[in-house]
């Protein structure tokens, strides 16, 4: 499977194109935040009340993350959804 969920169709640059860099940043950010907080995929899956394998697929880009999970992750990490999806660089 290649990472590229349908959610990313909404991440459009001013020129109308979709940035592969922004897409990869999205997956990297949720993984980096988890690792920076010394958490496992199981820890985050438990917090989201989902199976670890489902979360792993979100983190690797094999599944689209539902907006309600993005909101929970943003709240959990004390950041914004814009930061998580790579629209801004300030946490």
PyMOL Python script that loads the backbone (N, CA, C, O; Angstrom):
from pymol import cmd

cmd.read_pdbstr("""\
ATOM      1  N   UNK A   1       0.827  -1.184   0.000  1.00  0.00           N
ATOM      2  CA  UNK A   1       0.000   0.000   0.000  1.00  0.00           C
ATOM      3  C   UNK A   1       0.873   1.250   0.000  1.00  0.00           C
ATOM      4  O   UNK A   1       1.928   1.288   0.634  1.00  0.00           O
ATOM      5  N   UNK A   2       0.430   2.237  -0.698  1.00  0.00           N
ATOM      6  CA  UNK A   2       1.147   3.502  -0.709  1.00  0.00           C
ATOM      7  C   UNK A   2       0.404   4.502   0.154  1.00  0.00           C
ATOM      8  O   UNK A   2      -0.825   4.546   0.114  1.00  0.00           O
ATOM      9  N   UNK A   3       1.125   5.320   0.948  1.00  0.00           N
ATOM     10  CA  UNK A   3       0.446   6.324   1.754  1.00  0.00           C
ATOM     11  C   UNK A   3      -0.113   7.415   0.865  1.00  0.00           C
ATOM     12  O   UNK A   3       0.615   8.006   0.068  1.00  0.00           O
ATOM     13  N   UNK A   4      -1.384   7.681   0.995  1.00  0.00           N
ATOM     14  CA  UNK A   4      -1.989   8.790   0.275  1.00  0.00           C
ATOM     15  C   UNK A   4      -3.486   8.716   0.441  1.00  0.00           C
ATOM     16  O   UNK A   4      -4.196   8.337  -0.491  1.00  0.00           O
ATOM     17  N   UNK A   5      -3.974   9.068   1.602  1.00  0.00           N
ATOM     18  CA  UNK A   5      -5.395   8.997   1.878  1.00  0.00           C
ATOM     19  C   UNK A   5      -6.186  10.079   1.167  1.00  0.00           C
ATOM     20  O   UNK A   5      -5.623  11.075   0.713  1.00  0.00           O
ATOM     21  N   UNK A   6      -7.491   9.883   1.073  1.00  0.00           N
ATOM     22  CA  UNK A   6      -8.347  10.850   0.392  1.00  0.00           C
ATOM     23  C   UNK A   6      -8.370  12.187   1.108  1.00  0.00           C
ATOM     24  O   UNK A   6      -8.643  13.214   0.486  1.00  0.00           O
ATOM     25  N   UNK A   7      -8.086  12.194   2.419  1.00  0.00           N
ATOM     26  CA  UNK A   7      -8.034  13.447   3.178  1.00  0.00           C
ATOM     27  C   UNK A   7      -7.062  14.422   2.538  1.00  0.00           C
ATOM     28  O   UNK A   7      -7.270  15.635   2.585  1.00  0.00           O
ATOM     29  N   UNK A   8      -6.004  13.897   1.943  1.00  0.00           N
ATOM     30  CA  UNK A   8      -4.966  14.752   1.403  1.00  0.00           C
ATOM     31  C   UNK A   8      -5.396  15.491   0.161  1.00  0.00           C
ATOM     32  O   UNK A   8      -4.745  16.457  -0.237  1.00  0.00           O
ATOM     33  N   UNK A   9      -6.477  15.060  -0.464  1.00  0.00           N
ATOM     34  CA  UNK A   9      -6.988  15.805  -1.603  1.00  0.00           C
ATOM     35  C   UNK A   9      -7.405  17.198  -1.188  1.00  0.00           C
ATOM     36  O   UNK A   9      -7.535  18.089  -2.028  1.00  0.00           O
ATOM     37  N   UNK A  10      -7.618  17.394   0.129  1.00  0.00           N
ATOM     38  CA  UNK A  10      -8.018  18.703   0.623  1.00  0.00           C
ATOM     39  C   UNK A  10      -6.819  19.603   0.895  1.00  0.00           C
ATOM     40  O   UNK A  10      -7.007  20.799   1.116  1.00  0.00           O
ATOM     41  N   UNK A  11      -5.613  19.087   0.889  1.00  0.00           N
ATOM     42  CA  UNK A  11      -4.421  19.891   1.135  1.00  0.00           C
ATOM     43  C   UNK A  11      -3.906  20.388  -0.210  1.00  0.00           C
ATOM     44  O   UNK A  11      -3.135  19.715  -0.893  1.00  0.00           O
ATOM     45  N   UNK A  12      -4.351  21.571  -0.562  1.00  0.00           N
ATOM     46  CA  UNK A  12      -4.020  22.117  -1.872  1.00  0.00           C
ATOM     47  C   UNK A  12      -3.206  23.390  -1.689  1.00  0.00           C
ATOM     48  O   UNK A  12      -3.544  24.247  -0.872  1.00  0.00           O
ATOM     49  N   UNK A  13      -2.146  23.498  -2.448  1.00  0.00           N
ATOM     50  CA  UNK A  13      -1.279  24.676  -2.400  1.00  0.00           C
ATOM     51  C   UNK A  13      -1.927  25.825  -3.158  1.00  0.00           C
ATOM     52  O   UNK A  13      -2.853  25.607  -3.939  1.00  0.00           O
ATOM     53  N   UNK A  14      -1.441  27.067  -2.934  1.00  0.00           N
ATOM     54  CA  UNK A  14      -2.024  28.219  -3.620  1.00  0.00           C
ATOM     55  C   UNK A  14      -2.087  28.078  -5.144  1.00  0.00           C
ATOM     56  O   UNK A  14      -2.985  28.631  -5.778  1.00  0.00           O
ATOM     57  N   UNK A  15      -1.155  27.354  -5.726  1.00  0.00           N
ATOM     58  CA  UNK A  15      -1.167  27.184  -7.180  1.00  0.00           C
ATOM     59  C   UNK A  15      -2.095  26.052  -7.620  1.00  0.00           C
ATOM     60  O   UNK A  15      -2.171  25.732  -8.806  1.00  0.00           O
ATOM     61  N   UNK A  16      -2.802  25.448  -6.660  1.00  0.00           N
ATOM     62  CA  UNK A  16      -3.756  24.398  -6.983  1.00  0.00           C
ATOM     63  C   UNK A  16      -3.193  22.993  -6.948  1.00  0.00           C
ATOM     64  O   UNK A  16      -3.942  22.028  -7.100  1.00  0.00           O
ATOM     65  N   UNK A  17      -1.878  22.853  -6.750  1.00  0.00           N
ATOM     66  CA  UNK A  17      -1.283  21.522  -6.720  1.00  0.00           C
ATOM     67  C   UNK A  17      -1.215  20.996  -5.289  1.00  0.00           C
ATOM     68  O   UNK A  17      -1.309  21.755  -4.324  1.00  0.00           O
ATOM     69  N   UNK A  18      -1.053  19.700  -5.178  1.00  0.00           N
ATOM     70  CA  UNK A  18      -0.919  19.062  -3.872  1.00  0.00           C
ATOM     71  C   UNK A  18       0.559  18.783  -3.655  1.00  0.00           C
ATOM     72  O   UNK A  18       1.222  18.196  -4.509  1.00  0.00           O
ATOM     73  N   UNK A  19       1.062  19.201  -2.521  1.00  0.00           N
ATOM     74  CA  UNK A  19       2.479  19.033  -2.227  1.00  0.00           C
ATOM     75  C   UNK A  19       2.751  17.672  -1.609  1.00  0.00           C
ATOM     76  O   UNK A  19       2.203  17.344  -0.556  1.00  0.00           O
ATOM     77  N   UNK A  20       3.599  16.875  -2.262  1.00  0.00           N
ATOM     78  CA  UNK A  20       4.018  15.590  -1.699  1.00  0.00           C
ATOM     79  C   UNK A  20       4.739  15.823  -0.380  1.00  0.00           C
ATOM     80  O   UNK A  20       4.622  15.016   0.542  1.00  0.00           O
ATOM     81  N   UNK A  21       5.483  16.921  -0.282  1.00  0.00           N
ATOM     82  CA  UNK A  21       6.208  17.245   0.944  1.00  0.00           C
ATOM     83  C   UNK A  21       5.241  17.467   2.101  1.00  0.00           C
ATOM     84  O   UNK A  21       5.489  16.998   3.212  1.00  0.00           O
ATOM     85  N   UNK A  22       4.147  18.173   1.853  1.00  0.00           N
ATOM     86  CA  UNK A  22       3.141  18.399   2.891  1.00  0.00           C
ATOM     87  C   UNK A  22       2.521  17.076   3.309  1.00  0.00           C
ATOM     88  O   UNK A  22       2.299  16.840   4.496  1.00  0.00           O
ATOM     89  N   UNK A  23       2.243  16.223   2.350  1.00  0.00           N
ATOM     90  CA  UNK A  23       1.641  14.928   2.645  1.00  0.00           C
ATOM     91  C   UNK A  23       2.562  14.097   3.528  1.00  0.00           C
ATOM     92  O   UNK A  23       2.110  13.514   4.514  1.00  0.00           O
ATOM     93  N   UNK A  24       3.835  14.034   3.192  1.00  0.00           N
ATOM     94  CA  UNK A  24       4.779  13.264   3.998  1.00  0.00           C
ATOM     95  C   UNK A  24       4.989  13.889   5.364  1.00  0.00           C
ATOM     96  O   UNK A  24       5.210  13.175   6.341  1.00  0.00           O
ATOM     97  N   UNK A  25       4.925  15.199   5.448  1.00  0.00           N
ATOM     98  CA  UNK A  25       5.084  15.897   6.717  1.00  0.00           C
ATOM     99  C   UNK A  25       3.986  15.492   7.689  1.00  0.00           C
ATOM    100  O   UNK A  25       4.238  15.352   8.886  1.00  0.00           O
ATOM    101  N   UNK A  26       2.786  15.305   7.191  1.00  0.00           N
ATOM    102  CA  UNK A  26       1.638  14.901   7.993  1.00  0.00           C
ATOM    103  C   UNK A  26       1.926  13.609   8.761  1.00  0.00           C
ATOM    104  O   UNK A  26       1.734  13.547   9.975  1.00  0.00           O
ATOM    105  N   UNK A  27       2.380  12.591   8.054  1.00  0.00           N
ATOM    106  CA  UNK A  27       2.675  11.317   8.706  1.00  0.00           C
ATOM    107  C   UNK A  27       3.850  11.453   9.662  1.00  0.00           C
ATOM    108  O   UNK A  27       3.832  10.907  10.765  1.00  0.00           O
ATOM    109  N   UNK A  28       4.851  12.171   9.239  1.00  0.00           N
ATOM    110  CA  UNK A  28       6.052  12.357  10.047  1.00  0.00           C
ATOM    111  C   UNK A  28       5.719  13.085  11.346  1.00  0.00           C
ATOM    112  O   UNK A  28       6.239  12.736  12.405  1.00  0.00           O
ATOM    113  N   UNK A  29       4.860  14.086  11.267  1.00  0.00           N
ATOM    114  CA  UNK A  29       4.539  14.861  12.470  1.00  0.00           C
ATOM    115  C   UNK A  29       3.844  14.029  13.526  1.00  0.00           C
ATOM    116  O   UNK A  29       4.194  14.124  14.702  1.00  0.00           O
ATOM    117  N   UNK A  30       2.875  13.219  13.149  1.00  0.00           N
ATOM    118  CA  UNK A  30       2.197  12.451  14.200  1.00  0.00           C
ATOM    119  C   UNK A  30       3.112  11.372  14.767  1.00  0.00           C
ATOM    120  O   UNK A  30       3.007  11.022  15.943  1.00  0.00           O
ATOM    121  N   UNK A  31       3.999  10.850  13.945  1.00  0.00           N
ATOM    122  CA  UNK A  31       4.970   9.881  14.456  1.00  0.00           C
ATOM    123  C   UNK A  31       5.993  10.581  15.354  1.00  0.00           C
ATOM    124  O   UNK A  31       6.302  10.084  16.437  1.00  0.00           O
ATOM    125  N   UNK A  32       6.519  11.721  14.920  1.00  0.00           N
ATOM    126  CA  UNK A  32       7.512  12.446  15.713  1.00  0.00           C
ATOM    127  C   UNK A  32       6.944  12.900  17.051  1.00  0.00           C
ATOM    128  O   UNK A  32       7.619  12.803  18.076  1.00  0.00           O
ATOM    129  N   UNK A  33       5.712  13.393  17.051  1.00  0.00           N
ATOM    130  CA  UNK A  33       5.093  13.813  18.320  1.00  0.00           C
ATOM    131  C   UNK A  33       4.963  12.628  19.270  1.00  0.00           C
ATOM    132  O   UNK A  33       5.212  12.759  20.469  1.00  0.00           O
ATOM    133  N   UNK A  34       4.583  11.499  18.747  1.00  0.00           N
ATOM    134  CA  UNK A  34       4.455  10.300  19.587  1.00  0.00           C
ATOM    135  C   UNK A  34       5.801   9.909  20.174  1.00  0.00           C
ATOM    136  O   UNK A  34       5.915   9.649  21.372  1.00  0.00           O
ATOM    137  N   UNK A  35       6.810   9.870  19.330  1.00  0.00           N
ATOM    138  CA  UNK A  35       8.152   9.471  19.781  1.00  0.00           C
ATOM    139  C   UNK A  35       8.729  10.498  20.751  1.00  0.00           C
ATOM    140  O   UNK A  35       9.321  10.130  21.766  1.00  0.00           O
ATOM    141  N   UNK A  36       8.557  11.792  20.441  1.00  0.00           N
ATOM    142  CA  UNK A  36       9.055  12.855  21.327  1.00  0.00           C
ATOM    143  C   UNK A  36       8.441  12.782  22.721  1.00  0.00           C
ATOM    144  O   UNK A  36       9.049  13.216  23.699  1.00  0.00           O
ATOM    145  N   UNK A  37       7.243  12.234  22.802  1.00  0.00           N
ATOM    146  CA  UNK A  37       6.559  12.108  24.089  1.00  0.00           C
ATOM    147  C   UNK A  37       6.749  10.725  24.709  1.00  0.00           C
ATOM    148  O   UNK A  37       6.051  10.356  25.654  1.00  0.00           O
ATOM    149  N   UNK A  38       7.712   9.959  24.160  1.00  0.00           N
ATOM    150  CA  UNK A  38       8.028   8.616  24.678  1.00  0.00           C
ATOM    151  C   UNK A  38       6.790   7.726  24.780  1.00  0.00           C
ATOM    152  O   UNK A  38       6.583   7.040  25.781  1.00  0.00           O
ATOM    153  N   UNK A  39       5.978   7.749  23.735  1.00  0.00           N
ATOM    154  CA  UNK A  39       4.770   6.955  23.702  1.00  0.00           C
ATOM    155  C   UNK A  39       4.876   5.884  22.620  1.00  0.00           C
ATOM    156  O   UNK A  39       5.610   6.042  21.645  1.00  0.00           O
ATOM    157  N   UNK A  40       4.151   4.818  22.803  1.00  0.00           N
ATOM    158  CA  UNK A  40       4.105   3.763  21.803  1.00  0.00           C
ATOM    159  C   UNK A  40       2.853   3.949  20.938  1.00  0.00           C
ATOM    160  O   UNK A  40       1.948   4.710  21.278  1.00  0.00           O
ATOM    161  N   UNK A  41       2.831   3.247  19.835  1.00  0.00           N
ATOM    162  CA  UNK A  41       1.617   3.267  19.018  1.00  0.00           C
ATOM    163  C   UNK A  41       0.442   2.735  19.828  1.00  0.00           C
ATOM    164  O   UNK A  41      -0.687   3.202  19.671  1.00  0.00           O
ATOM    165  N   UNK A  42       0.702   1.769  20.685  1.00  0.00           N
ATOM    166  CA  UNK A  42      -0.373   1.217  21.526  1.00  0.00           C
ATOM    167  C   UNK A  42      -0.910   2.274  22.487  1.00  0.00           C
ATOM    168  O   UNK A  42      -2.117   2.345  22.717  1.00  0.00           O
ATOM    169  N   UNK A  43      -0.019   3.101  23.050  1.00  0.00           N
ATOM    170  CA  UNK A  43      -0.467   4.173  23.950  1.00  0.00           C
ATOM    171  C   UNK A  43      -1.449   5.106  23.239  1.00  0.00           C
ATOM    172  O   UNK A  43      -2.488   5.463  23.795  1.00  0.00           O
ATOM    173  N   UNK A  44      -1.112   5.497  22.012  1.00  0.00           N
ATOM    174  CA  UNK A  44      -1.970   6.417  21.270  1.00  0.00           C
ATOM    175  C   UNK A  44      -3.252   5.712  20.832  1.00  0.00           C
ATOM    176  O   UNK A  44      -4.333   6.299  20.870  1.00  0.00           O
ATOM    177  N   UNK A  45      -3.128   4.468  20.421  1.00  0.00           N
ATOM    178  CA  UNK A  45      -4.319   3.707  20.040  1.00  0.00           C
ATOM    179  C   UNK A  45      -5.285   3.591  21.218  1.00  0.00           C
ATOM    180  O   UNK A  45      -6.497   3.726  21.050  1.00  0.00           O
ATOM    181  N   UNK A  46      -4.745   3.342  22.402  1.00  0.00           N
ATOM    182  CA  UNK A  46      -5.587   3.266  23.601  1.00  0.00           C
ATOM    183  C   UNK A  46      -6.275   4.600  23.873  1.00  0.00           C
ATOM    184  O   UNK A  46      -7.458   4.634  24.211  1.00  0.00           O
ATOM    185  N   UNK A  47      -5.542   5.687  23.727  1.00  0.00           N
ATOM    186  CA  UNK A  47      -6.115   7.010  23.955  1.00  0.00           C
ATOM    187  C   UNK A  47      -7.247   7.283  22.961  1.00  0.00           C
ATOM    188  O   UNK A  47      -8.268   7.867  23.322  1.00  0.00           O
ATOM    189  N   UNK A  48      -7.059   6.855  21.708  1.00  0.00           N
ATOM    190  CA  UNK A  48      -8.075   7.064  20.679  1.00  0.00           C
ATOM    191  C   UNK A  48      -9.174   5.994  20.724  1.00  0.00           C
ATOM    192  O   UNK A  48     -10.186   6.095  20.030  1.00  0.00           O
ATOM    193  N   UNK A  49      -8.952   4.969  21.555  1.00  0.00           N
ATOM    194  CA  UNK A  49      -9.876   3.837  21.701  1.00  0.00           C
ATOM    195  C   UNK A  49     -10.057   3.087  20.375  1.00  0.00           C
ATOM    196  O   UNK A  49     -11.170   2.797  19.937  1.00  0.00           O
ATOM    197  N   UNK A  50      -8.904   2.790  19.760  1.00  0.00           N
ATOM    198  CA  UNK A  50      -8.878   2.011  18.525  1.00  0.00           C
ATOM    199  C   UNK A  50      -7.805   0.936  18.656  1.00  0.00           C
ATOM    200  O   UNK A  50      -7.020   0.952  19.605  1.00  0.00           O
ATOM    201  N   UNK A  51      -7.769   0.014  17.720  1.00  0.00           N
ATOM    202  CA  UNK A  51      -6.734  -1.014  17.727  1.00  0.00           C
ATOM    203  C   UNK A  51      -5.399  -0.419  17.285  1.00  0.00           C
ATOM    204  O   UNK A  51      -5.365   0.525  16.496  1.00  0.00           O
ATOM    205  N   UNK A  52      -4.301  -0.974  17.797  1.00  0.00           N
ATOM    206  CA  UNK A  52      -2.973  -0.475  17.450  1.00  0.00           C
ATOM    207  C   UNK A  52      -2.728  -0.527  15.945  1.00  0.00           C
ATOM    208  O   UNK A  52      -2.146   0.397  15.377  1.00  0.00           O
ATOM    209  N   UNK A  53      -3.163  -1.588  15.309  1.00  0.00           N
ATOM    210  CA  UNK A  53      -2.950  -1.738  13.869  1.00  0.00           C
ATOM    211  C   UNK A  53      -3.646  -0.626  13.083  1.00  0.00           C
ATOM    212  O   UNK A  53      -3.119  -0.157  12.074  1.00  0.00           O
ATOM    213  N   UNK A  54      -4.802  -0.212  13.531  1.00  0.00           N
ATOM    214  CA  UNK A  54      -5.513   0.893  12.870  1.00  0.00           C
ATOM    215  C   UNK A  54      -4.693   2.172  13.013  1.00  0.00           C
ATOM    216  O   UNK A  54      -4.505   2.907  12.043  1.00  0.00           O
ATOM    217  N   UNK A  55      -4.205   2.437  14.230  1.00  0.00           N
ATOM    218  CA  UNK A  55      -3.380   3.636  14.422  1.00  0.00           C
ATOM    219  C   UNK A  55      -2.096   3.549  13.592  1.00  0.00           C
ATOM    220  O   UNK A  55      -1.684   4.542  12.993  1.00  0.00           O
ATOM    221  N   UNK A  56      -1.471   2.393  13.550  1.00  0.00           N
ATOM    222  CA  UNK A  56      -0.240   2.229  12.761  1.00  0.00           C
ATOM    223  C   UNK A  56      -0.499   2.601  11.303  1.00  0.00           C
ATOM    224  O   UNK A  56       0.329   3.249  10.662  1.00  0.00           O
ATOM    225  N   UNK A  57      -1.630   2.194  10.798  1.00  0.00           N
ATOM    226  CA  UNK A  57      -1.965   2.523   9.409  1.00  0.00           C
ATOM    227  C   UNK A  57      -2.184   4.015   9.220  1.00  0.00           C
ATOM    228  O   UNK A  57      -1.849   4.556   8.166  1.00  0.00           O
ATOM    229  N   UNK A  58      -2.737   4.689  10.215  1.00  0.00           N
ATOM    230  CA  UNK A  58      -2.861   6.151  10.142  1.00  0.00           C
ATOM    231  C   UNK A  58      -1.476   6.779  10.109  1.00  0.00           C
ATOM    232  O   UNK A  58      -1.193   7.647   9.283  1.00  0.00           O
ATOM    233  N   UNK A  59      -0.613   6.329  11.025  1.00  0.00           N
ATOM    234  CA  UNK A  59       0.719   6.922  11.151  1.00  0.00           C
ATOM    235  C   UNK A  59       1.579   6.669   9.917  1.00  0.00           C
ATOM    236  O   UNK A  59       2.419   7.498   9.565  1.00  0.00           O
ATOM    237  N   UNK A  60       1.379   5.552   9.271  1.00  0.00           N
ATOM    238  CA  UNK A  60       2.162   5.226   8.073  1.00  0.00           C
ATOM    239  C   UNK A  60       1.515   5.738   6.795  1.00  0.00           C
ATOM    240  O   UNK A  60       2.099   5.638   5.716  1.00  0.00           O
ATOM    241  N   UNK A  61       0.313   6.285   6.915  1.00  0.00           N
ATOM    242  CA  UNK A  61      -0.346   6.867   5.750  1.00  0.00           C
ATOM    243  C   UNK A  61      -1.136   5.890   4.912  1.00  0.00           C
ATOM    244  O   UNK A  61      -1.492   6.199   3.775  1.00  0.00           O
ATOM    245  N   UNK A  62      -1.417   4.719   5.449  1.00  0.00           N
ATOM    246  CA  UNK A  62      -2.171   3.725   4.704  1.00  0.00           C
ATOM    247  C   UNK A  62      -3.681   3.928   4.837  1.00  0.00           C
ATOM    248  O   UNK A  62      -4.454   3.384   4.048  1.00  0.00           O
ATOM    249  N   UNK A  63      -4.094   4.704   5.828  1.00  0.00           N
ATOM    250  CA  UNK A  63      -5.509   5.011   6.047  1.00  0.00           C
ATOM    251  C   UNK A  63      -5.651   6.494   6.334  1.00  0.00           C
ATOM    252  O   UNK A  63      -4.748   7.125   6.885  1.00  0.00           O
ATOM    253  N   UNK A  64      -6.769   7.028   5.961  1.00  0.00           N
ATOM    254  CA  UNK A  64      -7.087   8.422   6.244  1.00  0.00           C
ATOM    255  C   UNK A  64      -7.513   8.549   7.704  1.00  0.00           C
ATOM    256  O   UNK A  64      -8.314   7.754   8.197  1.00  0.00           O
ATOM    257  N   UNK A  65      -6.977   9.546   8.385  1.00  0.00           N
ATOM    258  CA  UNK A  65      -7.342   9.760   9.788  1.00  0.00           C
ATOM    259  C   UNK A  65      -8.627  10.579   9.840  1.00  0.00           C
ATOM    260  O   UNK A  65      -8.687  11.669   9.271  1.00  0.00           O
ATOM    261  N   UNK A  66      -9.652  10.069  10.513  1.00  0.00           N
ATOM    262  CA  UNK A  66     -10.888  10.843  10.651  1.00  0.00           C
ATOM    263  C   UNK A  66     -10.623  12.146  11.418  1.00  0.00           C
ATOM    264  O   UNK A  66      -9.756  12.202  12.290  1.00  0.00           O
ATOM    265  N   UNK A  67     -11.376  13.171  11.081  1.00  0.00           N
ATOM    266  CA  UNK A  67     -11.177  14.487  11.687  1.00  0.00           C
ATOM    267  C   UNK A  67     -11.326  14.438  13.206  1.00  0.00           C
ATOM    268  O   UNK A  67     -10.622  15.164  13.909  1.00  0.00           O
ATOM    269  N   UNK A  68     -12.218  13.607  13.728  1.00  0.00           N
ATOM    270  CA  UNK A  68     -12.375  13.552  15.183  1.00  0.00           C
ATOM    271  C   UNK A  68     -11.121  13.000  15.859  1.00  0.00           C
ATOM    272  O   UNK A  68     -10.810  13.389  16.985  1.00  0.00           O
ATOM    273  N   UNK A  69     -10.399  12.101  15.192  1.00  0.00           N
ATOM    274  CA  UNK A  69      -9.132  11.615  15.744  1.00  0.00           C
ATOM    275  C   UNK A  69      -8.053  12.687  15.634  1.00  0.00           C
ATOM    276  O   UNK A  69      -7.215  12.819  16.526  1.00  0.00           O
ATOM    277  N   UNK A  70      -8.068  13.449  14.547  1.00  0.00           N
ATOM    278  CA  UNK A  70      -7.109  14.557  14.436  1.00  0.00           C
ATOM    279  C   UNK A  70      -7.338  15.570  15.553  1.00  0.00           C
ATOM    280  O   UNK A  70      -6.385  16.099  16.124  1.00  0.00           O
ATOM    281  N   UNK A  71      -8.597  15.836  15.859  1.00  0.00           N
ATOM    282  CA  UNK A  71      -8.903  16.774  16.949  1.00  0.00           C
ATOM    283  C   UNK A  71      -8.401  16.225  18.276  1.00  0.00           C
ATOM    284  O   UNK A  71      -7.827  16.967  19.073  1.00  0.00           O
ATOM    285  N   UNK A  72      -8.612  14.928  18.524  1.00  0.00           N
ATOM    286  CA  UNK A  72      -8.130  14.327  19.770  1.00  0.00           C
ATOM    287  C   UNK A  72      -6.609  14.368  19.856  1.00  0.00           C
ATOM    288  O   UNK A  72      -6.054  14.659  20.916  1.00  0.00           O
ATOM    289  N   UNK A  73      -5.928  14.076  18.737  1.00  0.00           N
ATOM    290  CA  UNK A  73      -4.465  14.123  18.724  1.00  0.00           C
ATOM    291  C   UNK A  73      -3.961  15.540  18.965  1.00  0.00           C
ATOM    292  O   UNK A  73      -3.014  15.739  19.725  1.00  0.00           O
ATOM    293  N   UNK A  74      -4.581  16.516  18.330  1.00  0.00           N
ATOM    294  CA  UNK A  74      -4.172  17.913  18.521  1.00  0.00           C
ATOM    295  C   UNK A  74      -4.348  18.320  19.980  1.00  0.00           C
ATOM    296  O   UNK A  74      -3.464  18.947  20.563  1.00  0.00           O
ATOM    297  N   UNK A  75      -5.479  17.966  20.565  1.00  0.00           N
ATOM    298  CA  UNK A  75      -5.707  18.284  21.986  1.00  0.00           C
ATOM    299  C   UNK A  75      -4.709  17.554  22.873  1.00  0.00           C
ATOM    300  O   UNK A  75      -4.153  18.142  23.801  1.00  0.00           O
ATOM    301  N   UNK A  76      -4.484  16.289  22.594  1.00  0.00           N
ATOM    302  CA  UNK A  76      -3.576  15.477  23.396  1.00  0.00           C
ATOM    303  C   UNK A  76      -2.157  16.048  23.392  1.00  0.00           C
ATOM    304  O   UNK A  76      -1.499  16.105  24.431  1.00  0.00           O
ATOM    305  N   UNK A  77      -1.691  16.472  22.203  1.00  0.00           N
ATOM    306  CA  UNK A  77      -0.334  17.008  22.068  1.00  0.00           C
ATOM    307  C   UNK A  77      -0.263  18.518  22.277  1.00  0.00           C
ATOM    308  O   UNK A  77       0.803  19.115  22.125  1.00  0.00           O
ATOM    309  N   UNK A  78      -1.380  19.134  22.621  1.00  0.00           N
ATOM    310  CA  UNK A  78      -1.436  20.588  22.849  1.00  0.00           C
ATOM    311  C   UNK A  78      -0.924  21.355  21.629  1.00  0.00           C
ATOM    312  O   UNK A  78      -0.075  22.238  21.745  1.00  0.00           O
ATOM    313  N   UNK A  79      -1.452  21.004  20.475  1.00  0.00           N
ATOM    314  CA  UNK A  79      -1.080  21.664  19.229  1.00  0.00           C
ATOM    315  C   UNK A  79      -2.344  21.839  18.396  1.00  0.00           C
ATOM    316  O   UNK A  79      -3.447  21.567  18.869  1.00  0.00           O
ATOM    317  N   UNK A  80      -2.185  22.286  17.169  1.00  0.00           N
ATOM    318  CA  UNK A  80      -3.341  22.507  16.302  1.00  0.00           C
ATOM    319  C   UNK A  80      -3.403  21.449  15.200  1.00  0.00           C
ATOM    320  O   UNK A  80      -2.407  20.803  14.873  1.00  0.00           O
ATOM    321  N   UNK A  81      -4.580  21.295  14.649  1.00  0.00           N
ATOM    322  CA  UNK A  81      -4.726  20.404  13.503  1.00  0.00           C
ATOM    323  C   UNK A  81      -3.900  20.945  12.344  1.00  0.00           C
ATOM    324  O   UNK A  81      -3.318  20.174  11.582  1.00  0.00           O
ATOM    325  N   UNK A  82      -3.847  22.268  12.208  1.00  0.00           N
ATOM    326  CA  UNK A  82      -3.033  22.862  11.145  1.00  0.00           C
ATOM    327  C   UNK A  82      -1.581  22.418  11.256  1.00  0.00           C
ATOM    328  O   UNK A  82      -0.936  22.143  10.244  1.00  0.00           O
ATOM    329  N   UNK A  83      -1.061  22.346  12.480  1.00  0.00           N
ATOM    330  CA  UNK A  83       0.313  21.870  12.664  1.00  0.00           C
ATOM    331  C   UNK A  83       0.415  20.393  12.282  1.00  0.00           C
ATOM    332  O   UNK A  83       1.349  19.996  11.586  1.00  0.00           O
ATOM    333  N   UNK A  84      -0.532  19.586  12.730  1.00  0.00           N
ATOM    334  CA  UNK A  84      -0.489  18.151  12.447  1.00  0.00           C
ATOM    335  C   UNK A  84      -0.477  17.860  10.957  1.00  0.00           C
ATOM    336  O   UNK A  84       0.228  16.958  10.505  1.00  0.00           O
ATOM    337  N   UNK A  85      -1.248  18.615  10.192  1.00  0.00           N
ATOM    338  CA  UNK A  85      -1.340  18.341   8.759  1.00  0.00           C
ATOM    339  C   UNK A  85      -0.352  19.132   7.932  1.00  0.00           C
ATOM    340  O   UNK A  85      -0.377  19.058   6.703  1.00  0.00           O
ATOM    341  N   UNK A  86       0.519  19.893   8.583  1.00  0.00           N
ATOM    342  CA  UNK A  86       1.602  20.569   7.866  1.00  0.00           C
ATOM    343  C   UNK A  86       1.248  21.906   7.256  1.00  0.00           C
ATOM    344  O   UNK A  86       1.993  22.417   6.420  1.00  0.00           O
ATOM    345  N   UNK A  87       0.119  22.489   7.656  1.00  0.00           N
ATOM    346  CA  UNK A  87      -0.260  23.798   7.102  1.00  0.00           C
ATOM    347  C   UNK A  87       0.531  24.916   7.766  1.00  0.00           C
ATOM    348  O   UNK A  87       0.759  25.960   7.154  1.00  0.00           O
ATOM    349  N   UNK A  88       0.949  24.712   9.005  1.00  0.00           N
ATOM    350  CA  UNK A  88       1.796  25.675   9.707  1.00  0.00           C
ATOM    351  C   UNK A  88       2.925  24.924  10.389  1.00  0.00           C
ATOM    352  O   UNK A  88       2.835  23.715  10.603  1.00  0.00           O
ATOM    353  N   UNK A  89       3.977  25.635  10.727  1.00  0.00           N
ATOM    354  CA  UNK A  89       5.128  25.002  11.379  1.00  0.00           C
ATOM    355  C   UNK A  89       5.227  25.317  12.859  1.00  0.00           C
ATOM    356  O   UNK A  89       6.088  24.772  13.549  1.00  0.00           O
ATOM    357  N   UNK A  90       4.368  26.180  13.354  1.00  0.00           N
ATOM    358  CA  UNK A  90       4.384  26.550  14.772  1.00  0.00           C
ATOM    359  C   UNK A  90       3.408  25.672  15.538  1.00  0.00           C
ATOM    360  O   UNK A  90       2.217  25.622  15.231  1.00  0.00           O
ATOM    361  N   UNK A  91       3.942  24.976  16.550  1.00  0.00           N
ATOM    362  CA  UNK A  91       3.086  24.088  17.346  1.00  0.00           C
ATOM    363  C   UNK A  91       2.045  24.892  18.078  1.00  0.00           C
ATOM    364  O   UNK A  91       1.226  24.326  18.803  1.00  0.00           O
TER     365      UNK A  91
END
""", "prot")
cmd.dss("prot")
cmd.show_as("cartoon", "prot")
cmd.util.cbc("prot")
cmd.orient("prot")
